[in-house]
Amino acid sequence: MAETAKSMFVNLPVKDLKKSIAFFTAVGFAFNPNFTDDNATCMVIGENIYSMLLVEEYFKTFTQKEVTDAAKTTEVLIALMVESRDQVDKLVDNAIAAGGHIAKETQDLGFMYQRSFLDLDGHHWEIGFMDESAIPQG
């Protein structure tokens, strides 16, 4: 299957941009100051992977639909695969220490290790590591 996109931006509404920046900085993410103002910031997740954190009122200017309250309903699960089990633990532990909450129990299938957290606005983040060489065959 051919790749059809060269980068990805996930746009998320947030209630308090400054608190969200502080939270995700503590988790371990960086921000692009060229795309940051009082309404939005560009969080750098990985190579060509970004999340635009948009103040709710500003987010509403991009859609004619009602904005979901992520603390009450789930519209999307943001799943990130990282380089190691230790990195999974570090990111999720940092999120919890910064005020996030565990979203569900740790899943350890041997070849795949996954933990999850809810950010300050209730967005669900799945952080995982997969050792493809250990995937059971058949």
SULJODA-V905608 format. One record per pair of residues at least 24 apart in sequence whose C-alpha atoms are under 7 Angstrom apart, sorted by the first residue. I is the first residue (numbers start at 0). J is the second residue. D is the distance in Angstrom with one decimal. If there is no record, write none. Layout:
i=I j=J d=D
i=I j=J d=D
This chain:
i=6 j=47 d=4.6
i=6 j=48 d=5.8
i=7 j=47 d=6.3
i=7 j=48 d=4.9
i=7 j=49 d=6.1
i=8 j=48 d=6.2
i=8 j=49 d=4.7
i=8 j=50 d=5.2
i=8 j=51 d=6.6
i=9 j=49 d=6.4
i=9 j=50 d=4.5
i=9 j=51 d=6.1
i=10 j=50 d=5.6
i=10 j=51 d=4.6
i=10 j=52 d=6.1
i=10 j=53 d=7.0
i=11 j=51 d=6.2
i=11 j=52 d=5.1
i=11 j=53 d=6.0
i=12 j=52 d=6.0
i=12 j=53 d=4.9
i=12 j=54 d=5.7
i=12 j=55 d=4.8
i=12 j=58 d=5.8
i=13 j=52 d=6.3
i=13 j=53 d=5.8
i=13 j=54 d=5.0
i=13 j=55 d=5.5
i=13 j=120 d=6.1
i=14 j=54 d=5.9
i=14 j=55 d=5.9
i=14 j=120 d=6.8
i=15 j=54 d=6.7
i=16 j=54 d=6.1
i=19 j=119 d=6.8
i=22 j=97 d=5.6
i=25 j=93 d=6.2
i=25 j=97 d=6.2
i=26 j=90 d=5.6
i=26 j=93 d=4.7
i=26 j=94 d=4.9
i=27 j=90 d=6.7
i=69 j=120 d=6.3
i=69 j=121 d=4.8
i=69 j=122 d=5.5
i=70 j=120 d=6.1
i=70 j=121 d=4.2
i=76 j=123 d=5.3
i=76 j=124 d=6.0
i=76 j=125 d=6.8
i=77 j=123 d=6.2
i=77 j=124 d=4.8
i=77 j=125 d=5.9
i=78 j=124 d=5.9
i=78 j=125 d=4.4
i=78 j=126 d=5.9
i=79 j=125 d=6.2
i=79 j=126 d=5.0
i=79 j=127 d=6.2
i=80 j=126 d=5.9
i=80 j=127 d=4.7
i=80 j=128 d=5.4
i=81 j=127 d=6.1
i=81 j=128 d=5.4
i=82 j=128 d=6.3
i=83 j=128 d=5.6
i=84 j=112 d=6.6
i=84 j=128 d=5.7
i=87 j=114 d=6.9
i=87 j=126 d=5.7
i=87 j=127 d=5.9
i=87 j=128 d=6.8
i=91 j=115 d=6.7
i=91 j=116 d=6.5
i=110 j=134 d=5.4
